[in-house]
Structures are given as C-alpha cells and as structure tokens.
Amino acid sequence: MRNKWVISFGLIACAGVIPLALIAGYVRCIPLPWRFIDCSFGIFGAIPLIICKRSILALEHRSI
C-alpha cells in the first residue's frame, strides 16, 4: 500500500496510450483499424491495474 502511486501512474499511462495512438497513427498514415488495435493495449492494460487499485482500496479500508 506504500507504493500505490505506481498503480495510479500506470492507469494514467494507459489512458495516455489512446490519444497517442490516434494522433501518432494519423501522422504516420497508419490505417484506422490498426490504430484501434494500438488503443486496445491501453484498455487491456488498464484492466489488471483497476483490479489492483480496488484491492488496495479494500485493504486500506480494512486496516483503518
């Protein structure tokens, strides 16, 4: 629970993947379906981080 900021930073990074993939894909003329595949890395990467964040919050509330 001491380094829960790492999970928050990971969620921010996953959210940053989506605009980065769309903007950089447009600049590099990557087809739109491939850009959506690149965006899915941010979405699927956030799922385990959200689960970890919920577990951390549950542990914090239990220890209080």
PDBQT receptor file of N, H, CA, C and O in Angstrom, charges set to zero:
ATOM      1  N   MET A   1       0.826  -1.189   0.000  1.00  0.00    +0.000 N 
ATOM      2  CA  MET A   1       0.000   0.000   0.000  1.00  0.00    +0.000 C 
ATOM      3  C   MET A   1       0.867   1.248   0.000  1.00  0.00    +0.000 C 
ATOM      4  O   MET A   1       0.387   2.347  -0.277  1.00  0.00    +0.000 OA
ATOM      5  N   ARG A   2       2.125   1.078   0.306  1.00  0.00    +0.000 N 
ATOM      6  H   ARG A   2       2.515   0.185   0.531  1.00  0.00    +0.000 HD
ATOM      7  CA  ARG A   2       3.008   2.232   0.387  1.00  0.00    +0.000 C 
ATOM      8  C   ARG A   2       3.275   2.835  -0.992  1.00  0.00    +0.000 C 
ATOM      9  O   ARG A   2       3.423   4.050  -1.122  1.00  0.00    +0.000 OA
ATOM     10  N   ASN A   3       3.337   1.993  -2.013  1.00  0.00    +0.000 N 
ATOM     11  H   ASN A   3       3.217   1.006  -1.907  1.00  0.00    +0.000 HD
ATOM     12  CA  ASN A   3       3.644   2.480  -3.361  1.00  0.00    +0.000 C 
ATOM     13  C   ASN A   3       2.435   2.395  -4.283  1.00  0.00    +0.000 C 
ATOM     14  O   ASN A   3       2.551   1.995  -5.442  1.00  0.00    +0.000 OA
ATOM     15  N   LYS A   4       1.279   2.772  -3.761  1.00  0.00    +0.000 N 
ATOM     16  H   LYS A   4       1.184   3.097  -2.819  1.00  0.00    +0.000 HD
ATOM     17  CA  LYS A   4       0.073   2.711  -4.587  1.00  0.00    +0.000 C 
ATOM     18  C   LYS A   4       0.085   3.740  -5.712  1.00  0.00    +0.000 C 
ATOM     19  O   LYS A   4      -0.736   3.663  -6.626  1.00  0.00    +0.000 OA
ATOM     20  N   TRP A   5       0.997   4.695  -5.659  1.00  0.00    +0.000 N 
ATOM     21  H   TRP A   5       1.664   4.758  -4.916  1.00  0.00    +0.000 HD
ATOM     22  CA  TRP A   5       1.117   5.686  -6.719  1.00  0.00    +0.000 C 
ATOM     23  C   TRP A   5       1.563   5.023  -8.016  1.00  0.00    +0.000 C 
ATOM     24  O   TRP A   5       1.297   5.551  -9.096  1.00  0.00    +0.000 OA
ATOM     25  N   VAL A   6       2.227   3.890  -7.932  1.00  0.00    +0.000 N 
ATOM     26  H   VAL A   6       2.443   3.462  -7.054  1.00  0.00    +0.000 HD
ATOM     27  CA  VAL A   6       2.678   3.194  -9.139  1.00  0.00    +0.000 C 
ATOM     28  C   VAL A   6       1.468   2.722  -9.948  1.00  0.00    +0.000 C 
ATOM     29  O   VAL A   6       1.468   2.796 -11.177  1.00  0.00    +0.000 OA
ATOM     30  N   ILE A   7       0.451   2.244  -9.261  1.00  0.00    +0.000 N 
ATOM     31  H   ILE A   7       0.451   2.184  -8.263  1.00  0.00    +0.000 HD
ATOM     32  CA  ILE A   7      -0.767   1.804  -9.938  1.00  0.00    +0.000 C 
ATOM     33  C   ILE A   7      -1.468   2.998 -10.579  1.00  0.00    +0.000 C 
ATOM     34  O   ILE A   7      -1.936   2.907 -11.714  1.00  0.00    +0.000 OA
ATOM     35  N   SER A   8      -1.541   4.110  -9.862  1.00  0.00    +0.000 N 
ATOM     36  H   SER A   8      -1.161   4.183  -8.940  1.00  0.00    +0.000 HD
ATOM     37  CA  SER A   8      -2.175   5.312 -10.418  1.00  0.00    +0.000 C 
ATOM     38  C   SER A   8      -1.410   5.815 -11.637  1.00  0.00    +0.000 C 
ATOM     39  O   SER A   8      -2.012   6.210 -12.635  1.00  0.00    +0.000 OA
ATOM     40  N   PHE A   9      -0.102   5.800 -11.554  1.00  0.00    +0.000 N 
ATOM     41  H   PHE A   9       0.387   5.479 -10.742  1.00  0.00    +0.000 HD
ATOM     42  CA  PHE A   9       0.712   6.236 -12.687  1.00  0.00    +0.000 C 
ATOM     43  C   PHE A   9       0.508   5.308 -13.880  1.00  0.00    +0.000 C 
ATOM     44  O   PHE A   9       0.463   5.771 -15.019  1.00  0.00    +0.000 OA
ATOM     45  N   GLY A  10       0.387   4.020 -13.637  1.00  0.00    +0.000 N 
ATOM     46  H   GLY A  10       0.424   3.644 -12.711  1.00  0.00    +0.000 HD
ATOM     47  CA  GLY A  10       0.126   3.066 -14.715  1.00  0.00    +0.000 C 
ATOM     48  C   GLY A  10      -1.214   3.313 -15.380  1.00  0.00    +0.000 C 
ATOM     49  O   GLY A  10      -1.332   3.198 -16.600  1.00  0.00    +0.000 OA
ATOM     50  N   LEU A  11      -2.232   3.654 -14.587  1.00  0.00    +0.000 N 
ATOM     51  H   LEU A  11      -2.136   3.747 -13.596  1.00  0.00    +0.000 HD
ATOM     52  CA  LEU A  11      -3.542   3.970 -15.165  1.00  0.00    +0.000 C 
ATOM     53  C   LEU A  11      -3.490   5.229 -16.018  1.00  0.00    +0.000 C 
ATOM     54  O   LEU A  11      -4.129   5.302 -17.067  1.00  0.00    +0.000 OA
ATOM     55  N   ILE A  12      -2.729   6.218 -15.567  1.00  0.00    +0.000 N 
ATOM     56  H   ILE A  12      -2.209   6.159 -14.714  1.00  0.00    +0.000 HD
ATOM     57  CA  ILE A  12      -2.572   7.443 -16.357  1.00  0.00    +0.000 C 
ATOM     58  C   ILE A  12      -1.845   7.134 -17.660  1.00  0.00    +0.000 C 
ATOM     59  O   ILE A  12      -2.201   7.658 -18.715  1.00  0.00    +0.000 OA
ATOM     60  N   ALA A  13      -0.824   6.282 -17.583  1.00  0.00    +0.000 N 
ATOM     61  H   ALA A  13      -0.535   5.857 -16.726  1.00  0.00    +0.000 HD
ATOM     62  CA  ALA A  13      -0.086   5.905 -18.793  1.00  0.00    +0.000 C 
ATOM     63  C   ALA A  13      -0.981   5.139 -19.764  1.00  0.00    +0.000 C 
ATOM     64  O   ALA A  13      -0.900   5.351 -20.974  1.00  0.00    +0.000 OA
ATOM     65  N   CYS A  14      -1.832   4.252 -19.248  1.00  0.00    +0.000 N 
ATOM     66  H   CYS A  14      -1.897   4.079 -18.265  1.00  0.00    +0.000 HD
ATOM     67  CA  CYS A  14      -2.757   3.522 -20.117  1.00  0.00    +0.000 C 
ATOM     68  C   CYS A  14      -3.751   4.466 -20.787  1.00  0.00    +0.000 C 
ATOM     69  O   CYS A  14      -4.114   4.277 -21.948  1.00  0.00    +0.000 OA
ATOM     70  N   ALA A  15      -4.185   5.478 -20.048  1.00  0.00    +0.000 N 
ATOM     71  H   ALA A  15      -3.891   5.631 -19.105  1.00  0.00    +0.000 HD
ATOM     72  CA  ALA A  15      -5.093   6.464 -20.646  1.00  0.00    +0.000 C 
ATOM     73  C   ALA A  15      -4.372   7.304 -21.697  1.00  0.00    +0.000 C 
ATOM     74  O   ALA A  15      -4.986   7.747 -22.667  1.00  0.00    +0.000 OA
ATOM     75  N   GLY A  16      -3.088   7.520 -21.508  1.00  0.00    +0.000 N 
ATOM     76  H   GLY A  16      -2.589   7.159 -20.720  1.00  0.00    +0.000 HD
ATOM     77  CA  GLY A  16      -2.318   8.301 -22.476  1.00  0.00    +0.000 C 
ATOM     78  C   GLY A  16      -2.019   7.558 -23.760  1.00  0.00    +0.000 C 
ATOM     79  O   GLY A  16      -1.684   8.175 -24.771  1.00  0.00    +0.000 OA
ATOM     80  N   VAL A  17      -2.137   6.237 -23.734  1.00  0.00    +0.000 N 
ATOM     81  H   VAL A  17      -2.409   5.736 -22.912  1.00  0.00    +0.000 HD
ATOM     82  CA  VAL A  17      -1.874   5.447 -24.934  1.00  0.00    +0.000 C 
ATOM     83  C   VAL A  17      -2.912   5.748 -26.009  1.00  0.00    +0.000 C 
ATOM     84  O   VAL A  17      -2.583   5.777 -27.195  1.00  0.00    +0.000 OA
ATOM     85  N   ILE A  18      -4.148   5.969 -25.610  1.00  0.00    +0.000 N 
ATOM     86  H   ILE A  18      -4.415   5.945 -24.647  1.00  0.00    +0.000 HD
ATOM     87  CA  ILE A  18      -5.235   6.141 -26.579  1.00  0.00    +0.000 C 
ATOM     88  C   ILE A  18      -5.037   7.388 -27.434  1.00  0.00    +0.000 C 
ATOM     89  O   ILE A  18      -5.035   7.264 -28.659  1.00  0.00    +0.000 OA
ATOM     90  N   PRO A  19      -4.870   8.591 -26.862  1.00  0.00    +0.000 N 
ATOM     91  CA  PRO A  19      -4.658   9.745 -27.738  1.00  0.00    +0.000 C 
ATOM     92  C   PRO A  19      -3.328   9.668 -28.492  1.00  0.00    +0.000 C 
ATOM     93  O   PRO A  19      -3.228  10.131 -29.628  1.00  0.00    +0.000 OA
ATOM     94  N   LEU A  20      -2.317   9.087 -27.864  1.00  0.00    +0.000 N 
ATOM     95  H   LEU A  20      -2.399   8.711 -26.941  1.00  0.00    +0.000 HD
ATOM     96  CA  LEU A  20      -1.031   8.962 -28.541  1.00  0.00    +0.000 C 
ATOM     97  C   LEU A  20      -1.149   8.071 -29.768  1.00  0.00    +0.000 C 
ATOM     98  O   LEU A  20      -0.609   8.399 -30.825  1.00  0.00    +0.000 OA
ATOM     99  N   ALA A  21      -1.847   6.950 -29.641  1.00  0.00    +0.000 N 
ATOM    100  H   ALA A  21      -2.285   6.684 -28.783  1.00  0.00    +0.000 HD
ATOM    101  CA  ALA A  21      -2.013   6.043 -30.773  1.00  0.00    +0.000 C 
ATOM    102  C   ALA A  21      -2.818   6.692 -31.891  1.00  0.00    +0.000 C 
ATOM    103  O   ALA A  21      -2.512   6.508 -33.069  1.00  0.00    +0.000 OA
ATOM    104  N   LEU A  22      -3.843   7.445 -31.525  1.00  0.00    +0.000 N 
ATOM    105  H   LEU A  22      -4.092   7.594 -30.568  1.00  0.00    +0.000 HD
ATOM    106  CA  LEU A  22      -4.672   8.077 -32.563  1.00  0.00    +0.000 C 
ATOM    107  C   LEU A  22      -3.926   9.205 -33.271  1.00  0.00    +0.000 C 
ATOM    108  O   LEU A  22      -3.988   9.320 -34.495  1.00  0.00    +0.000 OA
ATOM    109  N   ILE A  23      -3.227  10.027 -32.511  1.00  0.00    +0.000 N 
ATOM    110  H   ILE A  23      -3.176   9.933 -31.517  1.00  0.00    +0.000 HD
ATOM    111  CA  ILE A  23      -2.522  11.164 -33.118  1.00  0.00    +0.000 C 
ATOM    112  C   ILE A  23      -1.305  10.696 -33.906  1.00  0.00    +0.000 C 
ATOM    113  O   ILE A  23      -1.116  11.092 -35.057  1.00  0.00    +0.000 OA
ATOM    114  N   ALA A  24      -0.478   9.853 -33.286  1.00  0.00    +0.000 N 
ATOM    115  H   ALA A  24      -0.631   9.531 -32.352  1.00  0.00    +0.000 HD
ATOM    116  CA  ALA A  24       0.722   9.390 -33.978  1.00  0.00    +0.000 C 
ATOM    117  C   ALA A  24       0.356   8.513 -35.168  1.00  0.00    +0.000 C 
ATOM    118  O   ALA A  24       1.051   8.527 -36.184  1.00  0.00    +0.000 OA
ATOM    119  N   GLY A  25      -0.719   7.756 -35.053  1.00  0.00    +0.000 N 
ATOM    120  H   GLY A  25      -1.283   7.744 -34.227  1.00  0.00    +0.000 HD
ATOM    121  CA  GLY A  25      -1.167   6.937 -36.179  1.00  0.00    +0.000 C 
ATOM    122  C   GLY A  25      -1.623   7.787 -37.346  1.00  0.00    +0.000 C 
ATOM    123  O   GLY A  25      -1.391   7.429 -38.501  1.00  0.00    +0.000 OA
ATOM    124  N   TYR A  26      -2.266   8.900 -37.065  1.00  0.00    +0.000 N 
ATOM    125  H   TYR A  26      -2.455   9.191 -36.127  1.00  0.00    +0.000 HD
ATOM    126  CA  TYR A  26      -2.686   9.803 -38.136  1.00  0.00    +0.000 C 
ATOM    127  C   TYR A  26      -1.475  10.427 -38.820  1.00  0.00    +0.000 C 
ATOM    128  O   TYR A  26      -1.428  10.533 -40.045  1.00  0.00    +0.000 OA
ATOM    129  N   VAL A  27      -0.508  10.835 -38.024  1.00  0.00    +0.000 N 
ATOM    130  H   VAL A  27      -0.546  10.750 -37.028  1.00  0.00    +0.000 HD
ATOM    131  CA  VAL A  27       0.690  11.470 -38.577  1.00  0.00    +0.000 C 
ATOM    132  C   VAL A  27       1.465  10.485 -39.447  1.00  0.00    +0.000 C 
ATOM    133  O   VAL A  27       2.010  10.868 -40.482  1.00  0.00    +0.000 OA
ATOM    134  N   ARG A  28       1.517   9.223 -39.036  1.00  0.00    +0.000 N 
ATOM    135  H   ARG A  28       1.073   8.912 -38.195  1.00  0.00    +0.000 HD
ATOM    136  CA  ARG A  28       2.274   8.217 -39.778  1.00  0.00    +0.000 C 
ATOM    137  C   ARG A  28       1.433   7.503 -40.829  1.00  0.00    +0.000 C 
ATOM    138  O   ARG A  28       1.914   6.570 -41.472  1.00  0.00    +0.000 OA
ATOM    139  N   CYS A  29       0.176   7.929 -41.015  1.00  0.00    +0.000 N 
ATOM    140  H   CYS A  29      -0.215   8.687 -40.493  1.00  0.00    +0.000 HD
ATOM    141  CA  CYS A  29      -0.753   7.365 -42.008  1.00  0.00    +0.000 C 
ATOM    142  C   CYS A  29      -1.009   5.872 -41.777  1.00  0.00    +0.000 C 
ATOM    143  O   CYS A  29      -1.070   5.088 -42.724  1.00  0.00    +0.000 OA
ATOM    144  N   ILE A  30      -1.156   5.498 -40.516  1.00  0.00    +0.000 N 
ATOM    145  H   ILE A  30      -1.107   6.135 -39.747  1.00  0.00    +0.000 HD
ATOM    146  CA  ILE A  30      -1.492   4.125 -40.172  1.00  0.00    +0.000 C 
ATOM    147  C   ILE A  30      -3.002   3.966 -40.322  1.00  0.00    +0.000 C 
ATOM    148  O   ILE A  30      -3.751   4.845 -39.896  1.00  0.00    +0.000 OA
ATOM    149  N   PRO A  31      -3.468   2.865 -40.916  1.00  0.00    +0.000 N 
ATOM    150  CA  PRO A  31      -4.910   2.665 -41.099  1.00  0.00    +0.000 C 
ATOM    151  C   PRO A  31      -5.663   2.702 -39.763  1.00  0.00    +0.000 C 
ATOM    152  O   PRO A  31      -5.127   2.321 -38.722  1.00  0.00    +0.000 OA
ATOM    153  N   LEU A  32      -6.895   3.162 -39.816  1.00  0.00    +0.000 N 
ATOM    154  H   LEU A  32      -7.330   3.472 -40.661  1.00  0.00    +0.000 HD
ATOM    155  CA  LEU A  32      -7.705   3.342 -38.603  1.00  0.00    +0.000 C 
ATOM    156  C   LEU A  32      -7.908   2.054 -37.804  1.00  0.00    +0.000 C 
ATOM    157  O   LEU A  32      -7.818   2.101 -36.577  1.00  0.00    +0.000 OA
ATOM    158  N   PRO A  33      -8.176   0.907 -38.436  1.00  0.00    +0.000 N 
ATOM    159  CA  PRO A  33      -8.317  -0.314 -37.612  1.00  0.00    +0.000 C 
ATOM    160  C   PRO A  33      -7.042  -0.660 -36.833  1.00  0.00    +0.000 C 
ATOM    161  O   PRO A  33      -7.125  -1.160 -35.712  1.00  0.00    +0.000 OA
ATOM    162  N   TRP A  34      -5.896  -0.407 -37.399  1.00  0.00    +0.000 N 
ATOM    163  H   TRP A  34      -5.828   0.000 -38.311  1.00  0.00    +0.000 HD
ATOM    164  CA  TRP A  34      -4.640  -0.675 -36.694  1.00  0.00    +0.000 C 
ATOM    165  C   TRP A  34      -4.477   0.291 -35.527  1.00  0.00    +0.000 C 
ATOM    166  O   TRP A  34      -3.934  -0.079 -34.486  1.00  0.00    +0.000 OA
ATOM    167  N   ARG A  35      -4.940   1.515 -35.692  1.00  0.00    +0.000 N 
ATOM    168  H   ARG A  35      -5.381   1.815 -36.538  1.00  0.00    +0.000 HD
ATOM    169  CA  ARG A  35      -4.875   2.467 -34.582  1.00  0.00    +0.000 C 
ATOM    170  C   ARG A  35      -5.760   2.018 -33.430  1.00  0.00    +0.000 C 
ATOM    171  O   ARG A  35      -5.413   2.197 -32.263  1.00  0.00    +0.000 OA
ATOM    172  N   PHE A  36      -6.909   1.431 -33.766  1.00  0.00    +0.000 N 
ATOM    173  H   PHE A  36      -7.192   1.285 -34.714  1.00  0.00    +0.000 HD
ATOM    174  CA  PHE A  36      -7.790   0.917 -32.716  1.00  0.00    +0.000 C 
ATOM    175  C   PHE A  36      -7.149  -0.264 -31.995  1.00  0.00    +0.000 C 
ATOM    176  O   PHE A  36      -7.339  -0.432 -30.790  1.00  0.00    +0.000 OA
ATOM    177  N   ILE A  37      -6.394  -1.079 -32.720  1.00  0.00    +0.000 N 
ATOM    178  H   ILE A  37      -6.239  -0.943 -33.699  1.00  0.00    +0.000 HD
ATOM    179  CA  ILE A  37      -5.665  -2.169 -32.079  1.00  0.00    +0.000 C 
ATOM    180  C   ILE A  37      -4.627  -1.597 -31.124  1.00  0.00    +0.000 C 
ATOM    181  O   ILE A  37      -4.454  -2.113 -30.020  1.00  0.00    +0.000 OA
ATOM    182  N   ASP A  38      -3.936  -0.539 -31.532  1.00  0.00    +0.000 N 
ATOM    183  H   ASP A  38      -4.076  -0.120 -32.428  1.00  0.00    +0.000 HD
ATOM    184  CA  ASP A  38      -2.976   0.114 -30.644  1.00  0.00    +0.000 C 
ATOM    185  C   ASP A  38      -3.668   0.691 -29.408  1.00  0.00    +0.000 C 
ATOM    186  O   ASP A  38      -3.117   0.640 -28.308  1.00  0.00    +0.000 OA
ATOM    187  N   CYS A  39      -4.860   1.233 -29.585  1.00  0.00    +0.000 N 
ATOM    188  H   CYS A  39      -5.307   1.275 -30.478  1.00  0.00    +0.000 HD
ATOM    189  CA  CYS A  39      -5.609   1.770 -28.443  1.00  0.00    +0.000 C 
ATOM    190  C   CYS A  39      -6.026   0.662 -27.480  1.00  0.00    +0.000 C 
ATOM    191  O   CYS A  39      -6.134   0.889 -26.275  1.00  0.00    +0.000 OA
ATOM    192  N   SER A  40      -6.259  -0.531 -28.012  1.00  0.00    +0.000 N 
ATOM    193  H   SER A  40      -6.171  -0.715 -28.991  1.00  0.00    +0.000 HD
ATOM    194  CA  SER A  40      -6.692  -1.635 -27.153  1.00  0.00    +0.000 C 
ATOM    195  C   SER A  40      -5.609  -2.015 -26.146  1.00  0.00    +0.000 C 
ATOM    196  O   SER A  40      -5.931  -2.551 -25.086  1.00  0.00    +0.000 OA
ATOM    197  N   PHE A  41      -4.331  -1.754 -26.447  1.00  0.00    +0.000 N 
ATOM    198  H   PHE A  41      -4.069  -1.319 -27.309  1.00  0.00    +0.000 HD
ATOM    199  CA  PHE A  41      -3.277  -2.032 -25.472  1.00  0.00    +0.000 C 
ATOM    200  C   PHE A  41      -3.472  -1.195 -24.211  1.00  0.00    +0.000 C 
ATOM    201  O   PHE A  41      -3.235  -1.674 -23.103  1.00  0.00    +0.000 OA
ATOM    202  N   GLY A  42      -3.899   0.042 -24.378  1.00  0.00    +0.000 N 
ATOM    203  H   GLY A  42      -4.092   0.431 -25.279  1.00  0.00    +0.000 HD
ATOM    204  CA  GLY A  42      -4.164   0.878 -23.219  1.00  0.00    +0.000 C 
ATOM    205  C   GLY A  42      -5.369   0.397 -22.436  1.00  0.00    +0.000 C 
ATOM    206  O   GLY A  42      -5.378   0.449 -21.206  1.00  0.00    +0.000 OA
ATOM    207  N   ILE A  43      -6.383  -0.069 -23.144  1.00  0.00    +0.000 N 
ATOM    208  H   ILE A  43      -6.375  -0.111 -24.143  1.00  0.00    +0.000 HD
ATOM    209  CA  ILE A  43      -7.605  -0.530 -22.480  1.00  0.00    +0.000 C 
ATOM    210  C   ILE A  43      -7.351  -1.839 -21.737  1.00  0.00    +0.000 C 
ATOM    211  O   ILE A  43      -7.705  -1.976 -20.566  1.00  0.00    +0.000 OA
ATOM    212  N   PHE A  44      -6.732  -2.801 -22.429  1.00  0.00    +0.000 N 
ATOM    213  H   PHE A  44      -6.444  -2.689 -23.380  1.00  0.00    +0.000 HD
ATOM    214  CA  PHE A  44      -6.486  -4.101 -21.794  1.00  0.00    +0.000 C 
ATOM    215  C   PHE A  44      -5.404  -4.014 -20.722  1.00  0.00    +0.000 C 
ATOM    216  O   PHE A  44      -5.383  -4.834 -19.804  1.00  0.00    +0.000 OA
ATOM    217  N   GLY A  45      -4.521  -3.050 -20.821  1.00  0.00    +0.000 N 
ATOM    218  H   GLY A  45      -4.538  -2.384 -21.567  1.00  0.00    +0.000 HD
ATOM    219  CA  GLY A  45      -3.520  -2.864 -19.780  1.00  0.00    +0.000 C 
ATOM    220  C   GLY A  45      -4.100  -2.256 -18.518  1.00  0.00    +0.000 C 
ATOM    221  O   GLY A  45      -3.577  -2.458 -17.422  1.00  0.00    +0.000 OA
ATOM    222  N   ALA A  46      -5.181  -1.512 -18.679  1.00  0.00    +0.000 N 
ATOM    223  H   ALA A  46      -5.606  -1.348 -19.569  1.00  0.00    +0.000 HD
ATOM    224  CA  ALA A  46      -5.798  -0.855 -17.524  1.00  0.00    +0.000 C 
ATOM    225  C   ALA A  46      -6.639  -1.817 -16.692  1.00  0.00    +0.000 C 
ATOM    226  O   ALA A  46      -6.866  -1.566 -15.509  1.00  0.00    +0.000 OA
ATOM    227  N   ILE A  47      -7.101  -2.903 -17.283  1.00  0.00    +0.000 N 
ATOM    228  H   ILE A  47      -6.917  -3.107 -18.244  1.00  0.00    +0.000 HD
ATOM    229  CA  ILE A  47      -7.989  -3.826 -16.560  1.00  0.00    +0.000 C 
ATOM    230  C   ILE A  47      -7.311  -4.424 -15.324  1.00  0.00    +0.000 C 
ATOM    231  O   ILE A  47      -7.889  -4.357 -14.239  1.00  0.00    +0.000 OA
ATOM    232  N   PRO A  48      -6.108  -5.008 -15.438  1.00  0.00    +0.000 N 
ATOM    233  CA  PRO A  48      -5.496  -5.533 -14.209  1.00  0.00    +0.000 C 
ATOM    234  C   PRO A  48      -5.114  -4.436 -13.215  1.00  0.00    +0.000 C 
ATOM    235  O   PRO A  48      -5.101  -4.668 -12.006  1.00  0.00    +0.000 OA
ATOM    236  N   LEU A  49      -4.804  -3.247 -13.721  1.00  0.00    +0.000 N 
ATOM    237  H   LEU A  49      -4.814  -3.059 -14.703  1.00  0.00    +0.000 HD
ATOM    238  CA  LEU A  49      -4.467  -2.148 -12.813  1.00  0.00    +0.000 C 
ATOM    239  C   LEU A  49      -5.682  -1.699 -12.013  1.00  0.00    +0.000 C 
ATOM    240  O   LEU A  49      -5.560  -1.364 -10.835  1.00  0.00    +0.000 OA
ATOM    241  N   ILE A  50      -6.842  -1.691 -12.637  1.00  0.00    +0.000 N 
ATOM    242  H   ILE A  50      -6.942  -1.963 -13.594  1.00  0.00    +0.000 HD
ATOM    243  CA  ILE A  50      -8.073  -1.325 -11.926  1.00  0.00    +0.000 C 
ATOM    244  C   ILE A  50      -8.385  -2.360 -10.850  1.00  0.00    +0.000 C 
ATOM    245  O   ILE A  50      -8.804  -2.009  -9.747  1.00  0.00    +0.000 OA
ATOM    246  N   ILE A  51      -8.180  -3.630 -11.169  1.00  0.00    +0.000 N 
ATOM    247  H   ILE A  51      -7.840  -3.916 -12.065  1.00  0.00    +0.000 HD
ATOM    248  CA  ILE A  51      -8.406  -4.688 -10.180  1.00  0.00    +0.000 C 
ATOM    249  C   ILE A  51      -7.461  -4.506  -8.996  1.00  0.00    +0.000 C 
ATOM    250  O   ILE A  51      -7.872  -4.638  -7.843  1.00  0.00    +0.000 OA
ATOM    251  N   CYS A  52      -6.192  -4.202  -9.283  1.00  0.00    +0.000 N 
ATOM    252  H   CYS A  52      -5.859  -4.095 -10.220  1.00  0.00    +0.000 HD
ATOM    253  CA  CYS A  52      -5.216  -3.976  -8.201  1.00  0.00    +0.000 C 
ATOM    254  C   CYS A  52      -5.587  -2.762  -7.365  1.00  0.00    +0.000 C 
ATOM    255  O   CYS A  52      -5.459  -2.782  -6.141  1.00  0.00    +0.000 OA
ATOM    256  N   LYS A  53      -6.048  -1.702  -8.027  1.00  0.00    +0.000 N 
ATOM    257  H   LYS A  53      -6.152  -1.686  -9.021  1.00  0.00    +0.000 HD
ATOM    258  CA  LYS A  53      -6.411  -0.488  -7.296  1.00  0.00    +0.000 C 
ATOM    259  C   LYS A  53      -7.586  -0.749  -6.355  1.00  0.00    +0.000 C 
ATOM    260  O   LYS A  53      -7.600  -0.266  -5.223  1.00  0.00    +0.000 OA
ATOM    261  N   ARG A  54      -8.575  -1.519  -6.831  1.00  0.00    +0.000 N 
ATOM    262  H   ARG A  54      -8.564  -1.911  -7.751  1.00  0.00    +0.000 HD
ATOM    263  CA  ARG A  54      -9.710  -1.859  -5.967  1.00  0.00    +0.000 C 
ATOM    264  C   ARG A  54      -9.265  -2.690  -4.776  1.00  0.00    +0.000 C 
ATOM    265  O   ARG A  54      -9.758  -2.507  -3.663  1.00  0.00    +0.000 OA
ATOM    266  N   SER A  55      -8.330  -3.605  -5.014  1.00  0.00    +0.000 N 
ATOM    267  H   SER A  55      -7.930  -3.753  -5.918  1.00  0.00    +0.000 HD
ATOM    268  CA  SER A  55      -7.822  -4.431  -3.911  1.00  0.00    +0.000 C 
ATOM    269  C   SER A  55      -7.065  -3.584  -2.893  1.00  0.00    +0.000 C 
ATOM    270  O   SER A  55      -7.192  -3.794  -1.687  1.00  0.00    +0.000 OA
ATOM    271  N   ILE A  56      -6.291  -2.643  -3.374  1.00  0.00    +0.000 N 
ATOM    272  H   ILE A  56      -6.188  -2.473  -4.354  1.00  0.00    +0.000 HD
ATOM    273  CA  ILE A  56      -5.547  -1.751  -2.483  1.00  0.00    +0.000 C 
ATOM    274  C   ILE A  56      -6.509  -0.915  -1.645  1.00  0.00    +0.000 C 
ATOM    275  O   ILE A  56      -6.313  -0.757  -0.440  1.00  0.00    +0.000 OA
ATOM    276  N   LEU A  57      -7.545  -0.381  -2.284  1.00  0.00    +0.000 N 
ATOM    277  H   LEU A  57      -7.704  -0.509  -3.263  1.00  0.00    +0.000 HD
ATOM    278  CA  LEU A  57      -8.521   0.417  -1.539  1.00  0.00    +0.000 C 
ATOM    279  C   LEU A  57      -9.239  -0.432  -0.488  1.00  0.00    +0.000 C 
ATOM    280  O   LEU A  57      -9.514   0.046   0.613  1.00  0.00    +0.000 OA
ATOM    281  N   ALA A  58      -9.544  -1.694  -0.827  1.00  0.00    +0.000 N 
ATOM    282  H   ALA A  58      -9.321  -2.082  -1.721  1.00  0.00    +0.000 HD
ATOM    283  CA  ALA A  58     -10.198  -2.575   0.144  1.00  0.00    +0.000 C 
ATOM    284  C   ALA A  58      -9.266  -2.855   1.321  1.00  0.00    +0.000 C 
ATOM    285  O   ALA A  58      -9.713  -2.887   2.468  1.00  0.00    +0.000 OA
ATOM    286  N   LEU A  59      -7.990  -3.056   1.053  1.00  0.00    +0.000 N 
ATOM    287  H   LEU A  59      -7.626  -3.031   0.121  1.00  0.00    +0.000 HD
ATOM    288  CA  LEU A  59      -7.031  -3.284   2.135  1.00  0.00    +0.000 C 
ATOM    289  C   LEU A  59      -6.885  -2.055   3.022  1.00  0.00    +0.000 C 
ATOM    290  O   LEU A  59      -6.762  -2.175   4.241  1.00  0.00    +0.000 OA
ATOM    291  N   GLU A  60      -6.900  -0.879   2.414  1.00  0.00    +0.000 N 
ATOM    292  H   GLU A  60      -7.001  -0.782   1.424  1.00  0.00    +0.000 HD
ATOM    293  CA  GLU A  60      -6.788   0.357   3.203  1.00  0.00    +0.000 C 
ATOM    294  C   GLU A  60      -7.995   0.515   4.126  1.00  0.00    +0.000 C 
ATOM    295  O   GLU A  60      -7.841   0.883   5.291  1.00  0.00    +0.000 OA
ATOM    296  N   HIS A  61      -9.188   0.239   3.613  1.00  0.00    +0.000 N 
ATOM    297  H   HIS A  61      -9.312  -0.060   2.667  1.00  0.00    +0.000 HD
ATOM    298  CA  HIS A  61     -10.382   0.398   4.435  1.00  0.00    +0.000 C 
ATOM    299  C   HIS A  61     -10.442  -0.673   5.530  1.00  0.00    +0.000 C 
ATOM    300  O   HIS A  61     -10.993  -0.435   6.604  1.00  0.00    +0.000 OA
ATOM    301  N   ARG A  62      -9.885  -1.830   5.260  1.00  0.00    +0.000 N 
ATOM    302  H   ARG A  62      -9.437  -2.024   4.387  1.00  0.00    +0.000 HD
ATOM    303  CA  ARG A  62      -9.887  -2.901   6.257  1.00  0.00    +0.000 C 
ATOM    304  C   ARG A  62      -8.912  -2.607   7.386  1.00  0.00    +0.000 C 
ATOM    305  O   ARG A  62      -9.155  -2.984   8.532  1.00  0.00    +0.000 OA
ATOM    306  N   SER A  63      -7.800  -1.931   7.066  1.00  0.00    +0.000 N 
ATOM    307  H   SER A  63      -7.602  -1.625   6.135  1.00  0.00    +0.000 HD
ATOM    308  CA  SER A  63      -6.787  -1.670   8.086  1.00  0.00    +0.000 C 
ATOM    309  C   SER A  63      -7.094  -0.470   8.959  1.00  0.00    +0.000 C 
ATOM    310  O   SER A  63      -6.428  -0.258   9.972  1.00  0.00    +0.000 OA
ATOM    311  N   ILE A  64      -8.080   0.310   8.589  1.00  0.00    +0.000 N 
ATOM    312  H   ILE A  64      -8.622   0.137   7.766  1.00  0.00    +0.000 HD
ATOM    313  CA  ILE A  64      -8.411   1.510   9.380  1.00  0.00    +0.000 C 
ATOM    314  C   ILE A  64      -9.225   1.164  10.594  1.00  0.00    +0.000 C 
ATOM    315  O   ILE A  64      -9.588   2.050  11.367  1.00  0.00    +0.000 OA
TER     316      ILE A  64
